[in-house]
Amino acid sequence: MNWLNRLIVALAAVTISAASMGDEWLRSIPEFELTDHLGEVHTLETYEGYDYVVFYVQGVGCPIARIALPNYRAVRDEFADKNIAFTMFNSNIQDNLPRIAKEAGEFGIDFPIMKDEGQHLAKALGVERTAEVFIVNPRSREVLFRGPINDQLGYETQRNEANEHYLIDALDTVLAGGIVNMDDIPDSKGCLVAIFDT
């Protein structure tokens, strides 16, 4: 095989690999049964009456997850007249429900924070960092968006105001029956969620 044929084969392999990675970017959400910091039990059935559910990856002590809270709250308030649920889950091994409840009290977190015991959700969704959000259709289990809320926060950087509003734009898109172009969505910035094999 000459060098040109080798190059064509290599490029084809990279293209196939990139396409499969794109398919992996959005996954389906599995059935779950998780308890939140207020003692309530959540399952997918809990959210069947909603058109969509937004999940936020929370982590105790993570500065980016804390600073992003007002942005998440603002999105919830903007879509208050829509049939959308906003919730959180915590997949950190070191965070238990009492620690999560303490964080919620100290920082005025007025969302349910489910403890992802065994990192069931994190593994299924491919979670890597806190402050990432997911839009899910609770009936089809389809994940329609994953990414940051906006572009206001970064590592050691913070804008006064966001220029890009990824979550708002994604919600507008899915509510209009469209499909979010994930090629336009950057990686989320947040604290690393260490995933452990069981």
CYANA upper distance limits for C-alpha pairs under 8 A (distance plus 0.5 A):
  1 MET  CA      5 ASN  CA      6.61
  1 MET  CA      6 ARG  CA      7.02
  2 ASN  CA      6 ARG  CA      6.84
  3 TRP  CA      7 LEU  CA      6.61
  4 LEU  CA      8 ILE  CA      6.79
  5 ASN  CA      9 VAL  CA      6.73
  6 ARG  CA     10 ALA  CA      6.60
  7 LEU  CA     11 LEU  CA      6.57
  8 ILE  CA     12 ALA  CA      6.63
  9 VAL  CA     13 ALA  CA      6.73
 10 ALA  CA     14 VAL  CA      6.78
 11 LEU  CA     15 THR  CA      6.66
 12 ALA  CA     16 ILE  CA      6.69
 13 ALA  CA     17 SER  CA      6.54
 14 VAL  CA     18 ALA  CA      6.53
 15 THR  CA     19 ALA  CA      6.63
 16 ILE  CA     20 SER  CA      6.76
 17 SER  CA     21 MET  CA      6.72
 18 ALA  CA     22 GLY  CA      6.72
 19 ALA  CA     23 ASP  CA      6.96
 20 SER  CA     24 GLU  CA      6.81
 21 MET  CA     25 TRP  CA      6.79
 22 GLY  CA     26 LEU  CA      7.98
 23 ASP  CA     27 ARG  CA      8.10
 25 TRP  CA    126 GLY  CA      8.44
 25 TRP  CA    146 ARG  CA      8.48
 26 LEU  CA    125 LEU  CA      8.21
 26 LEU  CA    143 VAL  CA      6.22
 26 LEU  CA    144 LEU  CA      7.38
 26 LEU  CA    145 PHE  CA      7.41
 26 LEU  CA    146 ARG  CA      7.53
 27 ARG  CA    124 ALA  CA      7.97
 27 ARG  CA    125 LEU  CA      6.40
 27 ARG  CA    126 GLY  CA      8.48
 27 ARG  CA    142 GLU  CA      7.41
 27 ARG  CA    143 VAL  CA      6.21
 28 SER  CA    124 ALA  CA      8.16
 28 SER  CA    125 LEU  CA      7.61
 28 SER  CA    141 ARG  CA      5.87
 28 SER  CA    142 GLU  CA      5.21
 28 SER  CA    143 VAL  CA      5.83
 29 ILE  CA    121 LEU  CA      7.80
 29 ILE  CA    124 ALA  CA      7.18
 29 ILE  CA    125 LEU  CA      7.01
 29 ILE  CA    136 VAL  CA      8.00
 29 ILE  CA    141 ARG  CA      5.68
 29 ILE  CA    142 GLU  CA      7.01
 29 ILE  CA    143 VAL  CA      7.14
 30 PRO  CA    121 LEU  CA      7.70
 30 PRO  CA    124 ALA  CA      7.40
 30 PRO  CA    141 ARG  CA      7.53
 31 GLU  CA     43 THR  CA      7.35
 31 GLU  CA     44 LEU  CA      6.50
 32 PHE  CA     42 HIS  CA      8.09
 32 PHE  CA     43 THR  CA      5.74
 32 PHE  CA     44 LEU  CA      6.93
 32 PHE  CA    120 HIS  CA      8.25
 32 PHE  CA    121 LEU  CA      8.03
 33 GLU  CA     41 VAL  CA      7.09
 33 GLU  CA     42 HIS  CA      6.05
 33 GLU  CA     43 THR  CA      5.17
 33 GLU  CA     44 LEU  CA      8.29
 34 LEU  CA     41 VAL  CA      6.06
 34 LEU  CA     42 HIS  CA      5.75
 34 LEU  CA     43 THR  CA      7.15
 34 LEU  CA    114 MET  CA      6.31
 34 LEU  CA    115 LYS  CA      6.66
 34 LEU  CA    116 ASP  CA      6.83
 34 LEU  CA    117 GLU  CA      7.86
 35 THR  CA     39 GLY  CA      6.37
 35 THR  CA     40 GLU  CA      5.98
 35 THR  CA     41 VAL  CA      4.83
 35 THR  CA     42 HIS  CA      6.61
 35 THR  CA    114 MET  CA      5.83
 35 THR  CA    115 LYS  CA      6.47
 36 ASP  CA     40 GLU  CA      5.91
 36 ASP  CA     41 VAL  CA      6.88
 36 ASP  CA     42 HIS  CA      7.91
 36 ASP  CA     97 LEU  CA      7.84
 36 ASP  CA    112 PRO  CA      6.37
 36 ASP  CA    113 ILE  CA      5.49
 36 ASP  CA    114 MET  CA      4.30
 36 ASP  CA    115 LYS  CA      6.34
 37 HIS  CA     97 LEU  CA      5.88
 37 HIS  CA     98 PRO  CA      7.67
 37 HIS  CA    100 ILE  CA      6.78
 37 HIS  CA    101 ALA  CA      5.64
 37 HIS  CA    112 PRO  CA      7.26
 37 HIS  CA    113 ILE  CA      6.24
 37 HIS  CA    114 MET  CA      6.95
 37 HIS  CA    115 LYS  CA      7.91
 38 LEU  CA    101 ALA  CA      7.86
 38 LEU  CA    112 PRO  CA      7.72
 42 HIS  CA     46 THR  CA      6.36
 42 HIS  CA    114 MET  CA      8.08
 43 THR  CA     47 TYR  CA      7.89
 44 LEU  CA     48 GLU  CA      7.10
 44 LEU  CA    138 PRO  CA      6.70
 45 GLU  CA    138 PRO  CA      8.26
 47 TYR  CA     53 VAL  CA      7.59
 47 TYR  CA     85 ALA  CA      7.84
 47 TYR  CA    138 PRO  CA      6.62
 48 GLU  CA    138 PRO  CA      6.11
 48 GLU  CA    139 ARG  CA      6.47
 50 TYR  CA     83 ASN  CA      5.84
 50 TYR  CA     84 ILE  CA      6.12
 50 TYR  CA     85 ALA  CA      7.02
 50 TYR  CA    138 PRO  CA      7.81
 51 ASP  CA     83 ASN  CA      6.14
 51 ASP  CA     84 ILE  CA      6.43
 51 ASP  CA    137 ASN  CA      7.02
 51 ASP  CA    138 PRO  CA      7.76
 52 TYR  CA     83 ASN  CA      7.55
 52 TYR  CA     84 ILE  CA      5.48
 52 TYR  CA     85 ALA  CA      7.00
 52 TYR  CA    135 ILE  CA      7.17
 52 TYR  CA    136 VAL  CA      6.12
 52 TYR  CA    137 ASN  CA      5.37
 52 TYR  CA    138 PRO  CA      6.75
 53 VAL  CA     84 ILE  CA      6.09
 53 VAL  CA     85 ALA  CA      5.16
 53 VAL  CA     86 PHE  CA      6.40
 53 VAL  CA     87 THR  CA      8.00
 53 VAL  CA    135 ILE  CA      6.28
 53 VAL  CA    136 VAL  CA      5.71
 53 VAL  CA    137 ASN  CA      7.01
 53 VAL  CA    138 PRO  CA      7.16
 54 VAL  CA     84 ILE  CA      7.87
 54 VAL  CA     85 ALA  CA      6.66
 54 VAL  CA     86 PHE  CA      5.33
 54 VAL  CA     87 THR  CA      6.71
 54 VAL  CA    133 VAL  CA      7.16
 54 VAL  CA    134 PHE  CA      6.00
 54 VAL  CA    135 ILE  CA      5.11
 54 VAL  CA    136 VAL  CA      6.83
 55 PHE  CA     86 PHE  CA      6.79
 55 PHE  CA     87 THR  CA      5.66
 55 PHE  CA     88 MET  CA      5.64
 55 PHE  CA     89 PHE  CA      7.43
 55 PHE  CA    133 VAL  CA      5.94
 55 PHE  CA    134 PHE  CA      5.60
 55 PHE  CA    135 ILE  CA      7.11
 55 PHE  CA    136 VAL  CA      8.33
 56 TYR  CA     86 PHE  CA      8.42
 56 TYR  CA     87 THR  CA      6.84
 56 TYR  CA     88 MET  CA      4.99
 56 TYR  CA     89 PHE  CA      6.84
 56 TYR  CA    130 THR  CA      8.27
 56 TYR  CA    131 ALA  CA      6.60
 56 TYR  CA    132 GLU  CA      6.36
 56 TYR  CA    133 VAL  CA      4.99
 56 TYR  CA    134 PHE  CA      7.17
 57 VAL  CA     65 ALA  CA      8.45
 57 VAL  CA     88 MET  CA      6.34
 57 VAL  CA     89 PHE  CA      5.86
 57 VAL  CA     90 ASN  CA      6.43
 57 VAL  CA     91 SER  CA      8.17
 57 VAL  CA    129 ARG  CA      7.87
 57 VAL  CA    130 THR  CA      5.28
 57 VAL  CA    131 ALA  CA      5.67
 57 VAL  CA    132 GLU  CA      5.98
 57 VAL  CA    133 VAL  CA      6.91
 58 GLN  CA     65 ALA  CA      6.65
 58 GLN  CA     88 MET  CA      6.70
 58 GLN  CA     89 PHE  CA      6.28
 58 GLN  CA     90 ASN  CA      5.46
 58 GLN  CA     91 SER  CA      8.28
 58 GLN  CA    113 ILE  CA      8.01
 58 GLN  CA    130 THR  CA      5.97
 58 GLN  CA    131 ALA  CA      6.65
 59 GLY  CA     65 ALA  CA      7.10
 59 GLY  CA     90 ASN  CA      6.23
 59 GLY  CA     91 SER  CA      8.03
 59 GLY  CA     92 ASN  CA      7.08
 59 GLY  CA     95 ASP  CA      8.06
 59 GLY  CA    130 THR  CA      6.54
 59 GLY  CA    191 CYS  CA      8.24
 60 VAL  CA     95 ASP  CA      7.08
 60 VAL  CA     99 ARG  CA      7.68
 60 VAL  CA    100 ILE  CA      6.74
 60 VAL  CA    103 GLU  CA      6.79
 61 GLY  CA     66 ARG  CA      8.16
 61 GLY  CA    103 GLU  CA      8.23
 62 CYS  CA     66 ARG  CA      6.77
 62 CYS  CA    130 THR  CA      8.16
 62 CYS  CA    190 GLY  CA      8.06
 62 CYS  CA    191 CYS  CA      6.52
 63 PRO  CA     67 ILE  CA      6.55
 64 ILE  CA     68 ALA  CA      6.48
 64 ILE  CA    130 THR  CA      8.33
 64 ILE  CA    131 ALA  CA      7.35
 64 ILE  CA    153 LEU  CA      7.69
 64 ILE  CA    154 GLY  CA      8.45
 64 ILE  CA    189 LYS  CA      8.08
 64 ILE  CA    190 GLY  CA      6.08
 64 ILE  CA    191 CYS  CA      7.62
 65 ALA  CA     69 LEU  CA      7.04
 65 ALA  CA    130 THR  CA      6.55
 65 ALA  CA    131 ALA  CA      5.35
 65 ALA  CA    190 GLY  CA      7.04
 65 ALA  CA    191 CYS  CA      8.16
 66 ARG  CA    107 PHE  CA      8.09
 68 ALA  CA     72 TYR  CA      6.93
 68 ALA  CA    131 ALA  CA      7.37
 68 ALA  CA    149 ILE  CA      8.43
 68 ALA  CA    153 LEU  CA      7.94
 69 LEU  CA     73 ARG  CA      6.62
 69 LEU  CA    109 ILE  CA      8.17
 70 PRO  CA     74 ALA  CA      6.51
 71 ASN  CA     75 VAL  CA      6.86
 71 ASN  CA    149 ILE  CA      7.67
 72 TYR  CA     76 ARG  CA      6.87
 72 TYR  CA    149 ILE  CA      7.40
 73 ARG  CA     77 ASP  CA      6.71
 74 ALA  CA     78 GLU  CA      6.62
 75 VAL  CA     79 PHE  CA      6.86
 75 VAL  CA    167 LEU  CA      8.23
 75 VAL  CA    168 ILE  CA      7.08
 76 ARG  CA     80 ALA  CA      6.48
 76 ARG  CA     86 PHE  CA      7.08
 79 PHE  CA     84 ILE  CA      7.77
 80 ALA  CA     84 ILE  CA      8.13
 86 PHE  CA    111 PHE  CA      7.65
 87 THR  CA    111 PHE  CA      6.05
 87 THR  CA    112 PRO  CA      6.08
 87 THR  CA    113 ILE  CA      7.10
 88 MET  CA    111 PHE  CA      7.13
 88 MET  CA    112 PRO  CA      6.55
 88 MET  CA    113 ILE  CA      5.12
 88 MET  CA    114 MET  CA      6.65
 89 PHE  CA    112 PRO  CA      8.48
 89 PHE  CA    113 ILE  CA      5.51
 89 PHE  CA    114 MET  CA      4.92
 89 PHE  CA    115 LYS  CA      6.29
 89 PHE  CA    116 ASP  CA      6.74
 90 ASN  CA     95 ASP  CA      8.04
 90 ASN  CA    113 ILE  CA      7.19
 90 ASN  CA    114 MET  CA      6.64
 90 ASN  CA    115 LYS  CA      5.57
 90 ASN  CA    116 ASP  CA      6.10
 91 SER  CA     95 ASP  CA      8.26
 91 SER  CA    115 LYS  CA      6.94
 91 SER  CA    116 ASP  CA      5.30
 91 SER  CA    117 GLU  CA      7.39
 91 SER  CA    118 GLY  CA      8.32
 91 SER  CA    119 GLN  CA      5.76
 91 SER  CA    121 LEU  CA      8.23
 91 SER  CA    122 ALA  CA      6.78
 91 SER  CA    193 VAL  CA      7.58
 92 ASN  CA    116 ASP  CA      8.41
 92 ASN  CA    119 GLN  CA      8.16
 92 ASN  CA    193 VAL  CA      6.52
 92 ASN  CA    194 ALA  CA      7.45
 93 ILE  CA    117 GLU  CA      8.48
 93 ILE  CA    118 GLY  CA      8.45
 93 ILE  CA    119 GLN  CA      8.32
 93 ILE  CA    194 ALA  CA      8.28
 95 ASP  CA     99 ARG  CA      6.49
 95 ASP  CA    100 ILE  CA      7.04
 96 ASN  CA    100 ILE  CA      6.71
 96 ASN  CA    115 LYS  CA      7.64
 97 LEU  CA    101 ALA  CA      6.49
 97 LEU  CA    115 LYS  CA      7.06
 98 PRO  CA    102 LYS  CA      6.66
 99 ARG  CA    103 GLU  CA      6.77
100 ILE  CA    104 ALA  CA      6.65
100 ILE  CA    113 ILE  CA      7.96
101 ALA  CA    105 GLY  CA      6.69
102 LYS  CA    106 GLU  CA      6.66
103 GLU  CA    107 PHE  CA      6.53
103 GLU  CA    109 ILE  CA      8.29
104 ALA  CA    108 GLY  CA      6.08
104 ALA  CA    109 ILE  CA      5.08
104 ALA  CA    110 ASP  CA      7.83
105 GLY  CA    109 ILE  CA      7.14
116 ASP  CA    120 HIS  CA      6.75
116 ASP  CA    121 LEU  CA      6.88
116 ASP  CA    122 ALA  CA      7.99
118 GLY  CA    198 THR  CA      8.35
119 GLN  CA    123 LYS  CA      6.51
119 GLN  CA    195 ILE  CA      7.70
119 GLN  CA    196 PHE  CA      8.45
120 HIS  CA    124 ALA  CA      6.83
121 LEU  CA    125 LEU  CA      6.48
122 ALA  CA    126 GLY  CA      6.25
122 ALA  CA    127 VAL  CA      5.29
122 ALA  CA    128 GLU  CA      8.30
122 ALA  CA    195 ILE  CA      8.21
123 LYS  CA    127 VAL  CA      7.00
123 LYS  CA    195 ILE  CA      7.74
127 VAL  CA    132 GLU  CA      8.47
127 VAL  CA    193 VAL  CA      7.75
128 GLU  CA    192 LEU  CA      6.46
128 GLU  CA    193 VAL  CA      5.80
128 GLU  CA    194 ALA  CA      7.83
128 GLU  CA    195 ILE  CA      8.35
129 ARG  CA    188 SER  CA      7.54
129 ARG  CA    189 LYS  CA      7.45
129 ARG  CA    190 GLY  CA      5.60
129 ARG  CA    191 CYS  CA      5.73
129 ARG  CA    192 LEU  CA      5.03
129 ARG  CA    193 VAL  CA      5.59
130 THR  CA    189 LYS  CA      8.06
130 THR  CA    190 GLY  CA      5.29
130 THR  CA    191 CYS  CA      5.79
130 THR  CA    192 LEU  CA      7.12
130 THR  CA    193 VAL  CA      7.14
131 ALA  CA    148 PRO  CA      7.26
131 ALA  CA    149 ILE  CA      8.28
131 ALA  CA    188 SER  CA      7.59
131 ALA  CA    189 LYS  CA      7.50
131 ALA  CA    190 GLY  CA      6.07
131 ALA  CA    191 CYS  CA      8.40
132 GLU  CA    146 ARG  CA      7.41
132 GLU  CA    147 GLY  CA      5.85
132 GLU  CA    148 PRO  CA      5.61
132 GLU  CA    149 ILE  CA      7.69
132 GLU  CA    188 SER  CA      6.07
132 GLU  CA    189 LYS  CA      7.97
132 GLU  CA    190 GLY  CA      7.87
133 VAL  CA    145 PHE  CA      8.33
133 VAL  CA    146 ARG  CA      6.04
133 VAL  CA    147 GLY  CA      6.07
133 VAL  CA    148 PRO  CA      6.56
133 VAL  CA    149 ILE  CA      7.13
133 VAL  CA    167 LEU  CA      8.23
134 PHE  CA    143 VAL  CA      7.27
134 PHE  CA    144 LEU  CA      7.91
134 PHE  CA    145 PHE  CA      5.95
134 PHE  CA    146 ARG  CA      4.93
134 PHE  CA    147 GLY  CA      7.35
135 ILE  CA    143 VAL  CA      6.35
135 ILE  CA    144 LEU  CA      5.93
135 ILE  CA    145 PHE  CA      5.57
135 ILE  CA    146 ARG  CA      7.12
135 ILE  CA    171 LEU  CA      8.26
136 VAL  CA    141 ARG  CA      6.84
136 VAL  CA    142 GLU  CA      6.18
136 VAL  CA    143 VAL  CA      5.02
136 VAL  CA    144 LEU  CA      6.28
136 VAL  CA    145 PHE  CA      7.92
137 ASN  CA    141 ARG  CA      5.82
137 ASN  CA    142 GLU  CA      5.85
137 ASN  CA    143 VAL  CA      7.08
137 ASN  CA    144 LEU  CA      7.80
138 PRO  CA    142 GLU  CA      7.87
144 LEU  CA    174 VAL  CA      8.17
144 LEU  CA    179 ILE  CA      7.89
144 LEU  CA    180 VAL  CA      7.47
145 PHE  CA    170 ALA  CA      7.33
145 PHE  CA    180 VAL  CA      7.13
145 PHE  CA    182 MET  CA      7.78
147 GLY  CA    166 TYR  CA      8.01
147 GLY  CA    167 LEU  CA      8.20
147 GLY  CA    185 ILE  CA      6.95
147 GLY  CA    186 PRO  CA      7.27
147 GLY  CA    187 ASP  CA      6.58
147 GLY  CA    188 SER  CA      5.79
148 PRO  CA    166 TYR  CA      7.12
148 PRO  CA    167 LEU  CA      7.53
148 PRO  CA    185 ILE  CA      8.47
148 PRO  CA    186 PRO  CA      7.95
148 PRO  CA    187 ASP  CA      7.47
148 PRO  CA    188 SER  CA      5.13
148 PRO  CA    189 LYS  CA      7.52
149 ILE  CA    165 HIS  CA      6.95
149 ILE  CA    166 TYR  CA      6.05
149 ILE  CA    167 LEU  CA      5.36
149 ILE  CA    168 ILE  CA      8.17
150 ASN  CA    162 ALA  CA      6.73
150 ASN  CA    163 ASN  CA      8.14
150 ASN  CA    164 GLU  CA      5.97
150 ASN  CA    165 HIS  CA      4.92
150 ASN  CA    166 TYR  CA      5.58
150 ASN  CA    167 LEU  CA      7.15
151 ASP  CA    162 ALA  CA      5.94
151 ASP  CA    163 ASN  CA      6.91
151 ASP  CA    164 GLU  CA      6.01
151 ASP  CA    165 HIS  CA      7.40
151 ASP  CA    166 TYR  CA      8.28
152 GLN  CA    158 GLN  CA      6.20
152 GLN  CA    159 ARG  CA      5.54
152 GLN  CA    160 ASN  CA      7.73
152 GLN  CA    161 GLU  CA      6.58
152 GLN  CA    162 ALA  CA      4.93
152 GLN  CA    163 ASN  CA      7.73
152 GLN  CA    164 GLU  CA      8.42
153 LEU  CA    157 THR  CA      6.68
153 LEU  CA    158 GLN  CA      5.26
153 LEU  CA    159 ARG  CA      7.16
153 LEU  CA    189 LYS  CA      7.75
154 GLY  CA    158 GLN  CA      6.58
154 GLY  CA    189 LYS  CA      6.28
154 GLY  CA    190 GLY  CA      8.41
155 TYR  CA    189 LYS  CA      7.36
155 TYR  CA    190 GLY  CA      8.35
165 HIS  CA    169 ASP  CA      6.55
166 TYR  CA    170 ALA  CA      6.50
166 TYR  CA    185 ILE  CA      7.62
167 LEU  CA    171 LEU  CA      6.61
168 ILE  CA    172 ASP  CA      6.67
169 ASP  CA    173 THR  CA      6.64
170 ALA  CA    174 VAL  CA      6.74
170 ALA  CA    180 VAL  CA      6.41
171 LEU  CA    175 LEU  CA      6.45
172 ASP  CA    176 ALA  CA      6.70
173 THR  CA    177 GLY  CA      6.96
173 THR  CA    178 GLY  CA      5.55
173 THR  CA    179 ILE  CA      6.96
173 THR  CA    180 VAL  CA      6.90
174 VAL  CA    178 GLY  CA      5.55
174 VAL  CA    179 ILE  CA      6.67
174 VAL  CA    180 VAL  CA      7.65
181 ASN  CA    185 ILE  CA      8.01
